[in-house]
Amino acid sequence: MDSHHFLETALVFLVATVIAVPLTKRFKLGSVLGYLLAGIVIGPKELGLVSDTAGVSTISEFGVVLMLFVIGLELSPQRLWVMRRQVFGTGLLQVLATSLVIGAAAYYLFGLTVNAATIVGGSLALSSTAFGLQILAERKEAGSPYGRQAFAILLFQDLAAIPLIAAVPLLATASGKHGFDLYAVLRTGGAIVAVMVGGRYLLRPVFRFVARTDSVEVSTATALLVVMGTAWLMEMVGLSSTLGAFLAGVLLADSEYRHELESHIEPFKGLLLGLFFISVGMSMDITLLFDQPQKVLMLVACLMLIKGALLWPLGRVVGSLDRRDALRLAVLLACGGEFAFVVLKLAREQDLITSEQHGLQVLAITLSMALTPLLVALTARVLGAKPKKTREFDTIVADSPRVIIAGYGRMGQIVARVLRAQGISFVALDHSVEQIDLVQRFGTQNNIFYGDPARPELLRAAQADQADVFVLAVDDAEASLRTARVVRRIYPNLKIIARARNRQHVWRLMDLGIEMPVRETLYSSLKMTRQTLEAIGLSPELAADRVERFRRQDAELLKRQYLVYDDDARIVQTTREALVDLDQLFQADASPEAEREREKPTKVTPDDEDVTR
């Protein structure tokens, strides 16, 4: 390939990527689909802008190698142990059940050999990690029950892809005329042991030696050397290079160099992996969709229905999901995955499957991936918002509490723990069923009750008329203000100590007569500022003095802005004036007279202790 042709090819790739990937991400179809579409368009079967598919494929396969290395880095034993029940429970059952069903269908219905059906069943059992995690992140459902279950299944599928890739050459050898090759199996085992032992005793000393050079370029070269070296070793013994990269990543997953390695590899991995998906798109025979539309659509439907039908009961029985979440899980993971492209390409190269079988399966996987975001959106619209758990307010039985805590979240729990340690009686109220259930699982929270603290009858049941202090620690600003109004109206003499999310919340609480609400991030921010000043060389005394001066100036600014907080122009003006005043204050603070004055002992008021001590 001459330099002119190389530059022309590179330019075509970049233009196709810049156009296709943003478009698919704009419609929430994922970047993987964008790369595939770009490859289809510029490939030899469509526009013919790039004809050297073999050369592109050879270069792009290194992206898969790097991806496997990064996956190995992320699979630390501690992480797997924490999620062992979900990963090796639902994940293992899903891969085994789906592989058996699809493999049996490939053998009996499509006439594949046993070895070929094994590889096809295993590869189609895998779902798209890129699509699944992206959709969960976009919908903010990664922390939901079905989101955690989906992540565990995808994690096991990533693990399962490694032995599947390693098994392709072995099954291809076993299917040959010489039958099962014991020497090949022993050679494979020996290579894996060599990588594991050598990596354990050689890699860390090598990285320790390189780290002493303090050179980013050498560290990057060393990371690439490890990946390419293990990949080359595996190829020398007749195995997939990706297996070696994965093993190298696993060996370094718990090392102190893990994050540095990942940062060095990530840029190469992203670019080359995109190139791999483009090469897959270029090799796709899109004419099959027009020549055999019924067959292709039947394969897509069968793939998604089989996987969905198996995922739903697994989510219900093993994953303990309700019907709605089990359906969401089934729809999310019913598609094929990017690892299937790797496995099927290797199977075709080893003559386990024909070119037509490979083309049909790759086309079916791509279409299933394209349909997944649409099906997820449709399912969410049909199911609607998940109904919140409802129950009657708890019956409150308490002996004249001195403190009422409204909101048992991050701040309310800290207040309650200190009060309990001091033996001060209190009653805590929270309007979240999930929060109450979570707290009561610990078994010691017998004075936490479910209910809306803005309800007058609940406040009367909590004996708010007997309390000395009402701690308003509700997270939601509007709910906080609603509760404050009710308490101020019914119990005007009850002292309210309120949590505020921001300055606007402070001012609205002050409108209700609450003196100086506590901004939830103020003191932690001041403490962080003080530590930062000390870290860059200021003495602890000087850092504390600077932070305290800022706190006092900000408190005065807050009071001044409260008088005009409905006037945006005045708020901006007072903020600018405060910045100038603060600069002048610190400049004056740097004078010799100020230094001598600061050396004198200063009296610390109780309100200042949280910052200055």
N, C-alpha and C positions, 0 to 999 in steps of 0.2 A: 504494500500500500504506500504510494508516494505521498509526499508531504501535502501536496495540493488536495489530493483525494481525502487524506486524513482530516484536514481542516474543514473541508466541505461536509464530511460525515459528522464531525463534532458539532458544526454549526446547525445541521439539521436536527440532531438530537436535542440541542439546547433550545431551539425555537419550538420544537414539538412539546418539550417538557414545560416550557414557560407558558404555552397556550393551554395545553390539555389539563395539567394538574390543577392550576387555579380554578378552571371551569368546573371540574368534578368536585373539588372541595367547596366551591361556592354553592353547589346543589347538594352538599353533604353526602357525596358518594365516595369520598375517600381518595387519597392520593394514589393508592395502588391501582385503582380502576383508571385513573388518569394516565399513569404510565402504560398500562395495557392498551388503552385506546390510542395513545401516541404511537406505540409500536405497530399497531394494526394499520394506521394511516400511512406511516412512512415506510412500511415494509414492502418487500418485493411483490406481494400479491395485490397491493392497492396502488399507491402512487409510485412505488418503485424508487423512492428517493435514496434508499440504502439497500444495496444488494448483497453485501458481504455479511450475511447473518451468522455464518460460522465464526468469523473473526470477532464479531461483536459478542456472541455468546461466550466465547472463550474468555474474553476480558471480564464480562459481567459476572461470570460464575464466582469470581473472587469476592464479589459483594455478598453472596450467600455464605461464603467461608467466613467473612468478617461478621455477618449477622449471627452465625452459630457461635462464634467466639464471644460476642457480647452477651448472648443468651446464657452461655456457660458462666460468664462472670456474674450474672445476676442470680444464678441458682445456688446460693449459699446453703449449706446443710441446715443452718439455724432457721432460715426462712421456710424451707421445706418442712422442717419438723413442726413449726408453729401451725402450718396449714395442712398437716399430714392427713387429717381425717377427710377434708374436702378434696385435696389433690389426689390422694391414693384411694379414695372411696368413690365419689361420683365420677372423677376424672378417669380412673382406671376402668370402671364399669362402662362408661360411655364409649371409650375407645374400643374395648373388647367386643361389646355388643354390636356396635355399628360396623366394625371390621368383619365380624362373622356374618351378619346379615347381607352386607353389600358384597362381601367375598363370595358367599353362597350364590347370590344372584348372578354375579359375573361368571361363575363356574357353570351353573345349570342353565341360565337363560342366554348367555352370550358366548358360551363355548370356550372360555379361557382355560388355560392349564391351571393346576392347583397353585403352582408357584406364582404365576401371573395374577391369579385371583387374590392371593394373599397380599401381594403388593398393592393391587388396585383397591381392595377393601380397606387396608390400613391407611393409604393415602387419602381416600375420600372420607374416612372417618374424621380427619383433621378439619378444623374450622379456621377461619381467618382471624388471627390474633390482632393484626393491624386494624381490621374493620371493627371487630368486637370491642376492643379497648377504646377506639376513637368514638364509636357511637355511645358507649357508656359515659365517656368524658363529656361529650357534647350535651347529653341529656342529664348530666349531673346525677347519674345513677350508679356510679362505681361503688359507692358505699352502701347501696341498698342490698337486701338479702340476695336477690337474684343476681345483682352485679358482682357480689363477692363470690357467689357460686360459679358464675361465668368465668371470672378470673382464675379460679382454681382449676376449672376444666381446661381452659386455654393453657395454663401452666403445665398441666400434665401432658397435653397434646404436644407442646414444644419438647418435652422430655421424650415422648414416644416417637417423635420424628427422627431422633438420633439412631436408635437401633433399627428403625425402618430403613433409613438411608444405608446403614451398614449392612443390612440383610440383602439388599438388591444384588450386589456382586455374588454373594454366597448362593442365593437362590438361582441366579443365572448360571452359575457353575454347576449346581446340582441338577439343573434341568438339561444340561448338555449330554452328549452321548457317553461321557465317562462317568456319569452319575455323581453321587455325592463325593466331594473332594475333602478328605480328612486333613490333608496337608494344608489346604487353604484355611480351614477352620483354625488349625493350630497356629498357622502363621498370623492370622488375625488376632488371636488371643495374645500371642507373644508381642505383637506390635502395640497393643493396648497396654499391656503390662509395662513395656519399655517406656511408653509415654508417661504413664502414671508415676513410675518410680523415678525416671529421669527428671520429670517436672517437679516432683516433690523435693528432690535434693539438689537440683541445679538452678531452677528458675529464680527462686528467691535470692540466692547469692549473686546471680547475674544482675538482677534488677537493683540489688543493693549497691553493687559495684558501679552500675551506670548512674544511679541516683547521685553518687558523689561527684560526678562530672558537672551536675547542675546545668545540663544542656537539654533543652526541649527537643531539638532535632535528634539527638542521640537517643533520647527516651522513645520518641516516635519510631525511629528506625528499629530499636530493640523490640518494641511491641509488634511491629510488622514482621520482624525476623522470627519471633516465637510462633506467630500464626502461620506464616508461610512454611516454617520448618516442620511443624507438626503435620500440616496439610501435605507437604511433600513426602514425609515418612509414610503416611497412610496410603498415598498413591503408589509408593514403591512396593507395598505389599499387596496391592490390588484392591484396596478399600477406597471409599469416598474420602476426598480431602476434607469435607465438612466435618466428618467424625473427629479427625485430629484437631481441628480448630475448636470444636466443642469441648473436647477433653482438656485442651490447654486452658480454656476459659474456666472450667470447673476447678482445675488445680489452683487457679489464682483467685477464686471467688472470695476466699477468706483472707487474702493477703492484704497487707497495708498499701499495696500498689494498685489495688483494684480500680479505684475511681480515677487515678491518673491514667491508667491504661485505657479505660473506657473513654476518657476525654480525648485521647490521642486517636483512637480508632474510629470514633463516631463520625467525623466528617467523611472519611473514606467510605465507611459502611453505607451512609445515606446515599452518596452519589452512585456508588457501584451497585447498590441494591436497586435503585431506580433504574439503572442501566439494565439490570437483570430482568426486571419486569417489562421494560421496553423490548428486550430481545425475545421474551416470551410472546409478547403481542405480535412481533414481527414474524415469529414462526407459526402463529395461529393460522389455520386454514379456514378463513371466514366463509369461503364458498360452501363449506359443509352445511352452514346454517341455511343457505338458499337451496342447496341440492337435496338435503335431508332434514327439512325443518321439523317434521313430526318426530323423527328419531332424537334430534337434539333437544327439543322441548320435553319429550318424554324422559330423557335422561335427567334434565334439570328438575322436573317434577318429582321423579322417583328419588333422586338424591335428597332433596329438601324434605320430602314427606317421610322418608325412612328415618333420616336423622332427627327430624322434629318429633316423630312418633315415639322414638326411643328416648329422647331427651325429656319429654314431658313427664312420663312416669318416674324417671330417675330423679328429676327435680322434686317431684312430689314425695316420693318414698325415702330416697337416700338424702336428698338435700333439704327435706322438711320445709319446702316452699308451699305457699297456698296456690290455688288454681291459677290465679292471675299471673303471679310471678313465674310459675312453672311454664306458662304459655309464653311469657316474654323471653324466658331463657331458651325455649325451643326455637322461637323465631330468630333470635339473635345468632344462635350457633348452628342453624340448619344449613348454612352455605358451606362451600368448599373453602380451602385455605391456601395461602401462598406456599406452604411447605409441600403441598401436593404437586405444584409445578416442578419442584426440585426432584421429588421422588419419581414422578412419571417420566420426566426427561431422562433421568438415569436409567429407568426401566426400558425406555425405548432404545437408548444407546446400547444396553445389554441384550437387546432382542427378546425381552420378556413380553413386550406388547408390540403390535404393528404401528406404523405411522398413522393409519386411519383411526385406530383405537386411541392412540395418544391425542390426536387432533380433536376427536369427539369429546374426550374427557376434559381436556383443557378448555374447550369451548363451553362445556356444561358448568365447569367450576367458575369461569369468568362471569357467565350469565347469572349464576346463583349469587355471586358476590355483588353484582350490580342490583339484583332484586332485594337484597337484604335491607339496605336503608329504607327503601320504600315500604317493605313489609313491616319493619319496626315502627315506622310512623303510622301506618294504617292500623296496626295492633294497638298502639297507644291511643289512637282516636276512638277505636271501637270500645276498648276497655274503659277509657276515660281516666280521670284522676283516681288514684287508689283511695277508697273510703277510709276516713280516719276512724280509729277505734273510739267508741263512745261508751260512756258509763255514767252512772249517777255520781254526784259528788260524794266523797267519803264522809262518813259520820265522824265528827271530830270529838275525841274524848281527851281533854287535857286539863291540867290543874293550873289555872291562872298563869299563863306564860308571861314572862316579862318582855319577850321579844317576839314579834311576828315577822317572818321572812317570806316575802312574796317573790317567787322565782327561785328554783333550786338548781340553777345551772352552775357555771364556773365560779361566779362570785358568791352566790348564795351558799354554796357548799362550803366555801372557805370560812365564811362568817359562822355557819352552823358548827363546823368542827371546833373552832375556837370556843364558842359558847358552850358546847358540850364538855370540852376539856375543863372549863371553868365552873362547871356545874350550874350554869345559868339556864333556866327553863325557857324553851322557845317552841313555836309551832311554825312549820314551813309549809307553804302552799305552792303548788305548781299545776299548770293547766295542760301539761303534756303527759298523756298516758304512757308513752314510751319511756319518758324520763323517770316517772314514778316506778314503773315496772323494773327498770334497770337498777334504781337505787334500792328497791326492796329485795332484790335478789341477794344483797349482802346480809340481810337478816337483822341488822342492828338499827335500822332507821325507823323506829316505831313512832316518831313524831312528825313524819312527812305525810301530807295528805293531798289527795287529788281534788282540784277545784279551781275555779276562776277567782283569783283574789279581788277582782273588781265587783263581785257579787256581794251585796250588803248582807244577805242571810248567811253567807259563808264566813264573812268577817265576824258576825255576831256569834256564830258557832265556835269560831276560834278564840272568842273572848277578847277581841281587840280592845274593848273598853277597859279591860284590866291590865293591858300591856303598857310598858313605858316607852318602847321604841318600835317603829314600823320600818323594817329594812326593805326598801323597794329595789330588788335586784332583777327585775324582769328584763329579758333581753330585747324584746320588741319595743321600740320607742312609743308607738301609738298605744299599745297595751299598757305600758308604764304610765303614760299620761292619764289614761282612762282610770287606772287604779288609784293614782294620786288624787284625782278629782273626787272620787267616791270617798276615800279615806279622809280627805280634808273637809268634805261636807258633813260626814257623819261623826267623825272624831276630830274636831278642830284642835284639841289640846294634845293629840298624840304626835310625838316628835317623829318626823320622817327623815330617814337617811336614804338618799336615792342614788342609784347608779345611772349615769348618763353616757350615751354612746358618743356624742359629739357636742360642739358648742351650741348648735341650734337646740338640741335636746335640753341642755343646761338652761338656756334662756326660758324655754317653755315651762320647765319645772320651777324656775324662779318666779314665773308669773303666778304660780299656785302657792307661793309663800314658802317654798322649800329653800333653805339657806345653803348655798354653795354645794350643789350636787357633786358627787365624785365621778370624774371622767374616767372611764374604765381603762384607758391606755396611758393616762397622763404620768402616773408615778413610775410605771414600768419603763416608759420612754425616757423619763428623767434619769432613772437608774442606768439605763443603757448609755445615755449621753455621758454620764459621769464616768462610766467604765471606759468609754471611747477616749475621753480626754486624758484619763490616766494612762491608757495604752499608748498614746502618742507622746507621753513624756511629762505631762503636768503632774505636780504633786497631788496627793489625795486631798489635802486641805484646799489647794487652789481650785481643783476640779469641783469640789463640793461647793465652794463659794460661788463659782461661775454658774453652776446649775441652780443654786438657790436664788441668785440674783435674777436669773431668767424666770424662775417659777413665780417670784413675787411680781415681776413686771407683767407676766402673762395673766396673773390673777387680777391685777389692776385693769389690764386691757379688757378682760372678760367683763368686768363690772361696767366699764365705759361703753362697751359695745352692746351691753344689755339694754341700755337706754335708747339705742337707735337700731335694734336688730331687725326691724322691719324695713329699714332703708339700706338697700344693697350698696348704694354709692357711698354712704357714710361708713359702712363696714369696711369697704375697700380702702377708704381714706384713712381710717383709724389704724388699719393693719399696716399700711405703708408708714404712717407716722411712728408706729411702735417699732418697726424695723430700724428706722433712723435713730430713735431713742436708744434702742438696744446697742447699736453700733457705738454711739457716743458714750454710753455707760461703760462698755468694755474698754474703749480707748482711754477713758479717764481712769479706769481701774488699773491700767498698765503703768500709770505714773509712779514715781518713787514715793510720793506722799501716800498714795493709796496702798502701796506695798507695806509701808511702815504701819499704816492704820490697820491693815489686815492682820499684821502680826500680833495685835492686841487680842486677848480672849474675847470672844463674842458670846452673847447670851442666846441660847437656842430655845425657841418657844416650842410647846408641844406639837403645834401644827407643822413645824419644820423638821421634826425628828425623822420622819419617814424618808426624807431626802438627804439630810446632812449626816446621818449616822450610818 
